[in-house]
Amino acid sequence: MAHQIYLTEGIILKKRDFGEADRLFWIYTEKFGMIMASAKGVRLEKSKLRGGLHLFSCGKFALVSSREFWKIVDAQDICQAKNIEFAGKFSGIVGLLLRMIKGQERNDFVWQELNGLFLALFKNKTEEKDLKDLEINFNAKILRELGYVADLPKTKKEIVSAINRAIKESML
C-alpha cells in the first residue's frame, strides 16, 4: 500500500533524540499547523535527511502520516538560524508557542506571524534594540489569535501585563 506524501513548508521549533539514531521534531507547518514528526536514522552521518533538519531552520518537508505522528521522508533547508543571540530570543518565543498550541490545527495567521518573525530575525537586518518589541508584538498577536487575550491594550506596559496575565491564567 502506497502512502500519501504531503509537501509543506515549516519551521523546526524543537527536537528530541530517541532510540539510537532517530529524532522527533516539532514543526510548525504552513499546511498542517503544529505537528510532531519523526526522522529515522537522522543522527547517523550517512543520513540524507541530516542536512535539512536543524533546530530553528525553515525548510520544505515531505511528510507521511502515521498513526501516532508524522514521518519525515525528505527535507530541504531554506534558511537557518545563524545568529546565536537571535536564536536564543527565538527559543524563548517558541517556548511560549509550544506551550500554548495544543493539537494539530492549521492556522494561517499563526504561520504568517511565525514565518515573518523568523525572517525578521534571521534573514533581514534586525537591530538588537528592536528584539524586545518584536517579541512583545508577536506574543500579543499569537495569544489574541489563540483566544488567550480578548483585546490588546494600547500601551506597551499594558500589553506585557496582558501577556503575563494570559500565561498565568492558562495554567500551562
C-alpha positions as CSV (number, residue, x, y, z in Angstrom):
1,M,0.0,0.0,0.0
2,A,1.4,3.4,-1.0
3,H,1.3,6.2,1.4
4,Q,0.3,9.7,0.6
5,I,3.2,12.1,0.7
6,Y,2.4,15.6,1.8
7,L,4.6,18.6,0.9
8,T,4.7,21.7,3.1
9,E,6.9,24.5,4.3
10,G,7.7,24.7,8.0
11,I,9.9,25.8,10.8
12,I,11.5,23.4,13.2
13,L,10.8,24.6,16.7
14,K,12.0,21.7,18.9
15,K,13.8,18.4,18.6
16,R,14.4,15.4,20.8
17,D,16.6,12.3,20.3
18,F,15.1,8.9,20.8
19,G,16.5,5.4,20.0
20,E,20.0,5.0,18.7
21,A,19.8,7.2,15.7
22,D,16.2,8.6,15.5
23,R,14.9,12.1,16.3
24,L,11.5,13.7,17.0
25,F,10.8,17.1,15.6
26,W,8.1,19.6,16.5
27,I,7.5,21.6,13.3
28,Y,5.0,24.4,12.7
29,T,3.9,23.9,9.1
30,E,2.1,26.1,6.7
31,K,-0.5,23.4,5.7
32,F,-1.0,21.5,9.0
33,G,-0.1,23.8,11.9
34,M,1.9,22.3,14.7
35,I,3.0,18.7,14.1
36,M,5.3,16.2,15.7
37,A,7.3,14.2,13.1
38,S,9.9,11.5,13.4
39,A,13.0,11.1,11.3
40,K,14.6,7.6,11.3
41,G,18.3,7.3,11.3
42,V,18.8,11.1,11.1
43,R,21.6,11.1,13.7
44,L,23.8,8.8,11.5
45,E,26.5,10.5,9.4
46,K,25.3,8.8,6.2
47,S,21.7,10.1,6.6
48,K,20.4,12.1,3.7
49,L,17.9,13.9,5.9
50,R,20.6,15.2,8.3
51,G,21.4,18.3,6.3
52,G,17.9,19.6,6.2
53,L,16.8,19.1,9.8
54,H,18.4,21.7,12.0
55,L,16.8,23.3,15.1
56,F,15.3,26.7,14.2
57,S,15.5,26.3,10.5
58,C,12.9,27.0,7.9
59,G,12.5,24.3,5.2
60,K,10.4,22.3,2.8
61,F,9.3,18.9,4.2
62,A,7.9,15.8,2.6
63,L,5.8,14.0,5.2
64,V,3.9,10.7,5.5
65,S,1.1,10.4,8.1
66,S,1.3,7.5,10.5
67,R,-1.0,6.5,13.4
68,E,0.8,8.4,16.2
69,F,2.7,11.1,14.4
70,W,4.2,12.2,11.0
71,K,7.3,10.7,9.4
72,I,9.7,12.9,7.6
73,V,10.8,11.3,4.3
74,D,12.5,14.3,2.8
75,A,13.7,17.8,4.0
76,Q,15.2,20.7,2.2
77,D,16.7,23.5,4.3
78,I,15.7,27.1,3.2
79,C,17.1,29.2,5.9
80,Q,18.9,28.5,9.2
81,A,19.2,30.5,12.4
82,K,22.9,31.6,12.4
83,N,22.8,34.4,14.9
84,I,23.3,32.8,18.3
85,E,21.8,35.8,20.2
86,F,18.7,35.9,18.0
87,A,18.4,32.1,18.2
88,G,18.2,32.5,22.0
89,K,15.4,35.1,21.7
90,F,13.6,32.9,19.1
91,S,13.9,29.9,21.5
92,G,12.1,31.8,24.2
93,I,9.3,32.9,21.9
94,V,9.0,29.4,20.6
95,G,8.8,28.0,24.1
96,L,5.6,30.0,24.6
97,L,4.2,28.9,21.3
98,L,4.8,25.2,22.1
99,R,3.0,25.7,25.5
100,M,0.0,27.5,24.1
101,I,-0.7,25.4,20.9
102,K,-2.2,22.1,21.7
103,G,-3.0,19.6,18.9
104,Q,-2.7,19.8,15.2
105,E,-4.7,22.6,13.6
106,R,-3.9,24.8,10.6
107,N,-3.8,28.4,11.4
108,D,-2.8,30.7,8.6
109,F,-2.4,33.8,10.9
110,V,0.0,32.0,13.3
111,W,2.0,30.7,10.3
112,Q,2.3,34.1,8.7
113,E,3.4,35.7,12.1
114,L,5.9,32.9,12.9
115,N,7.4,33.0,9.4
116,G,7.5,36.8,9.5
117,L,9.3,36.7,12.9
118,F,11.7,34.1,11.6
119,L,12.6,36.1,8.5
120,A,12.9,39.3,10.6
121,L,15.3,37.7,13.0
122,F,17.4,35.6,10.7
123,K,17.2,37.0,7.1
124,N,16.5,40.7,7.5
125,K,18.8,43.2,9.3
126,T,17.0,43.4,12.6
127,E,18.7,45.6,15.2
128,E,19.3,44.3,18.8
129,K,17.2,47.2,20.2
130,D,14.2,46.0,18.3
131,L,14.2,42.5,19.6
132,K,12.1,43.1,22.7
133,D,9.4,44.9,20.7
134,L,9.4,42.1,18.1
135,E,8.9,39.6,21.0
136,I,6.2,41.5,22.7
137,N,4.2,42.2,19.5
138,F,4.5,38.5,18.3
139,N,3.4,37.1,21.7
140,A,0.5,39.5,21.9
141,K,-0.8,38.8,18.4
142,I,-0.5,35.0,18.9
143,L,-2.2,35.0,22.3
144,R,-5.0,37.1,20.9
145,E,-5.4,34.8,17.8
146,L,-5.4,31.7,20.0
147,G,-8.1,33.2,22.3
148,Y,-6.0,33.7,25.4
149,V,-6.3,37.5,25.2
150,A,-9.6,39.3,24.3
151,D,-8.4,42.8,23.3
152,L,-4.9,44.2,23.3
153,P,-4.3,47.4,25.3
154,K,-2.6,50.4,23.7
155,T,0.5,50.9,25.8
156,K,3.5,48.5,25.8
157,K,3.4,48.2,29.6
158,E,-0.3,47.1,29.5
159,I,0.4,44.7,26.6
160,V,3.1,43.0,28.7
161,S,0.8,42.8,31.6
162,A,-1.9,41.3,29.5
163,I,0.5,38.7,28.1
164,N,1.7,37.7,31.6
165,R,-1.9,37.5,32.8
166,A,-2.9,35.3,29.9
167,I,0.0,32.9,30.6
168,K,-0.8,32.8,34.3
169,E,-4.5,32.2,33.7
170,S,-3.9,29.5,31.1
171,M,-2.1,27.4,33.8
172,L,0.2,26.0,31.1
